[in-house]
Each structure stands twice: as C-alpha cells, then as structure tokens.
Amino acid sequence: MADKTLTRMDLSEAVFREVGLSRNESAQLVESVLAHMSDALVKGESVKISSFGTFSVREKAARVGRNPKTGEEVPIHPRRVLTFRPSHLMKDRVAAGNKG
C-alpha cells in the first residue's frame, strides 16, 4: 500500500497545472469547493460527486458500550458521524489498481 497522501496543496497544484489559473486562484478554488462541501455536510445534506461517491452525515443513537479491558459498561452518547460511500466506478477503479 502506498504511503503517499493527497493534500490540499496537491489539489491546488493540479488545478494550477491543468486549468491554468494562478497558484493563488487555484488554492482559493480548492478551498471554496471544500468549504461548500463542509457547509452542506454540517447542515445534514449529502454531497454526491458523480463517478466518485457520496459523503453523508449519519445520526447514531445512544447506546451502552463496554470497556474491553475492565468489562465496565460505559454510556456512548448520541452523535453525528461522517460516512463515505464510493461509487461503483470508483470501487472498480480502485480494484483494478490493486491488480497491477
């Protein structure tokens, strides 16, 4: 498995090279897209990117958990969690990358 991580800077650099905006404009564009996505998720909306996948917020109910070390029951409070479901195209593309 590769230990390279794609960062905001990498995305900005790709926009700079492929679209032709200035480096500053490219960084602002990436920040704007990420801000729009974040704002939608905070409001509880899903973010669907065709051929990539869907980000959504899920409400998890309160439940009783258990400390595995002591066996003590611990209450787990209700919370919102972010989930990502990749599209079939993305799944296929990743699977094909594993083969070669």
PyMOL commands that set and color helices and strands:
alter all, ss='L'
color gray80, all
select helices_A, chain A and resi 8-19+23-42+88-99
alter helices_A, ss='H'
color red, helices_A
select strands_A, chain A and resi 47-49+53-60+63-66+73-76+79-86
alter strands_A, ss='S'
color yellow, strands_A
deselect
rebuild
show_as cartoon
